[in-house]
Amino acid sequence: MSLPPSYDPAESDTDREEVLSILEDAIHDVRARTKERAVETPEDERMLIKWYRTLGTLSGQYRMLQRDTDIDEMEADLELLQEVTNLRDQEGPR
């Protein structure tokens, strides 16, 4: 799999960290709103349900982005392992 010519892994990691931070802040904000909200009317209940749906969506996005980060780290580790293995193979038997 080849990457686009403008791909910069360091920039991608920075963007990902920024998005994770934004999502984390939004999750904390929504959780605070749901904790302090009093349910007195049917409209209050509908709004609370909407906030919980929003919380679920944000949490899912955060989890997927974090999983992508984990996968990228594993791929980097695998590449390093392959390089070391190739170097050992080139050295020959000991």
Sine and cosine of phi, psi and omega as CSV:
sin_phi,cos_phi,sin_psi,cos_psi,sin_omega,cos_omega
0.00,0.00,0.87,-0.50,0.00,-1.00
-0.99,-0.15,0.51,-0.86,-0.03,-1.00
-1.00,-0.07,0.43,-0.90,0.06,-1.00
-0.87,0.48,0.49,-0.87,-0.07,-1.00
-0.85,0.52,-0.48,0.88,-0.05,-1.00
-1.00,0.04,0.09,1.00,-0.05,-1.00
-0.94,0.33,0.78,-0.62,0.06,-1.00
-0.79,-0.61,0.96,-0.29,-0.06,-1.00
-0.82,0.57,-0.62,0.78,-0.01,-1.00
-0.90,0.43,-0.66,0.75,0.03,-1.00
-0.92,0.40,-0.64,0.77,0.01,-1.00
-0.89,0.46,-0.68,0.73,0.03,-1.00
-0.89,0.46,-0.65,0.76,0.01,-1.00
-0.90,0.43,-0.71,0.71,0.03,-1.00
-0.88,0.48,-0.68,0.73,-0.01,-1.00
-0.89,0.46,-0.69,0.72,0.02,-1.00
-0.88,0.47,-0.63,0.78,0.02,-1.00
-0.91,0.41,-0.69,0.73,0.02,-1.00
-0.91,0.41,-0.67,0.74,0.06,-1.00
-0.86,0.52,-0.66,0.75,0.02,-1.00
-0.91,0.43,-0.68,0.74,0.02,-1.00
-0.89,0.45,-0.71,0.71,0.02,-1.00
-0.89,0.46,-0.67,0.74,0.01,-1.00
-0.88,0.48,-0.70,0.72,0.04,-1.00
-0.88,0.47,-0.68,0.73,0.00,-1.00
-0.90,0.43,-0.65,0.76,0.03,-1.00
-0.88,0.48,-0.70,0.71,0.01,-1.00
-0.90,0.44,-0.64,0.77,0.02,-1.00
-0.89,0.45,-0.72,0.69,-0.01,-1.00
-0.91,0.41,-0.65,0.76,0.02,-1.00
-0.88,0.47,-0.66,0.75,0.02,-1.00
-0.89,0.45,-0.66,0.75,0.01,-1.00
-0.89,0.45,-0.62,0.79,-0.03,-1.00
-0.96,0.29,-0.51,0.86,0.00,-1.00
-0.95,0.30,-0.60,0.80,-0.09,-1.00
-1.00,-0.01,-0.12,0.99,-0.07,-1.00
-0.99,0.17,0.82,-0.57,0.08,-1.00
-1.00,0.00,0.71,-0.71,-0.01,-1.00
-0.98,-0.19,0.98,-0.21,-0.03,-1.00
-0.90,-0.44,-0.40,0.92,-0.04,-1.00
-0.76,-0.65,0.26,-0.97,0.09,-1.00
-0.86,0.52,-0.57,0.82,0.03,-1.00
-0.91,0.41,-0.64,0.76,0.07,-1.00
-0.87,0.50,-0.66,0.75,0.00,-1.00
-0.91,0.41,-0.66,0.75,0.04,-1.00
-0.89,0.46,-0.67,0.75,0.01,-1.00
-0.91,0.42,-0.63,0.77,0.02,-1.00
-0.89,0.46,-0.66,0.75,0.04,-1.00
-0.88,0.47,-0.66,0.75,0.04,-1.00
-0.89,0.46,-0.65,0.76,0.03,-1.00
-0.90,0.43,-0.64,0.77,0.04,-1.00
-0.92,0.39,-0.60,0.80,0.07,-1.00
-0.90,0.44,-0.67,0.74,0.04,-1.00
-0.88,0.48,-0.68,0.73,0.03,-1.00
-0.87,0.49,-0.67,0.74,0.04,-1.00
-0.89,0.46,-0.68,0.74,0.01,-1.00
-0.90,0.43,-0.74,0.67,0.00,-1.00
-0.88,0.48,-0.67,0.74,0.00,-1.00
-0.90,0.44,-0.65,0.76,0.03,-1.00
-0.90,0.45,-0.68,0.74,0.02,-1.00
-0.91,0.43,-0.66,0.75,0.03,-1.00
-0.88,0.48,-0.72,0.70,-0.02,-1.00
-0.88,0.47,-0.68,0.73,-0.01,-1.00
-0.91,0.42,-0.66,0.75,0.00,-1.00
-0.92,0.38,-0.62,0.78,0.04,-1.00
-0.91,0.41,-0.63,0.78,0.03,-1.00
-0.90,0.44,-0.64,0.77,0.05,-1.00
-0.88,0.48,-0.62,0.78,0.05,-1.00
-0.89,0.46,-0.70,0.71,0.02,-1.00
-0.88,0.48,-0.67,0.74,0.00,-1.00
-0.90,0.44,-0.68,0.73,0.02,-1.00
-0.87,0.49,-0.65,0.76,0.02,-1.00
-0.91,0.41,-0.64,0.77,0.03,-1.00
-0.91,0.40,-0.63,0.78,0.03,-1.00
-0.90,0.44,-0.65,0.76,0.03,-1.00
-0.90,0.44,-0.66,0.75,0.05,-1.00
-0.89,0.45,-0.66,0.75,0.01,-1.00
-0.90,0.44,-0.68,0.74,0.03,-1.00
-0.87,0.49,-0.67,0.74,0.02,-1.00
-0.89,0.45,-0.68,0.74,0.03,-1.00
-0.88,0.47,-0.66,0.75,0.03,-1.00
-0.91,0.42,-0.63,0.78,0.03,-1.00
-0.89,0.45,-0.70,0.71,0.01,-1.00
-0.89,0.45,-0.68,0.73,0.01,-1.00
-0.89,0.47,-0.68,0.74,0.02,-1.00
-0.90,0.44,-0.64,0.76,0.03,-1.00
-0.90,0.44,-0.66,0.75,0.02,-1.00
-0.91,0.42,-0.64,0.77,0.02,-1.00
-0.89,0.45,-0.60,0.80,-0.01,-1.00
-0.95,0.32,-0.48,0.88,0.00,-1.00
-0.94,0.33,-0.47,0.88,-0.01,-1.00
1.00,0.02,-0.07,-1.00,-0.03,-1.00
-0.93,0.36,0.46,-0.89,-0.03,-1.00
-0.99,-0.15,0.00,0.00,0.00,0.00
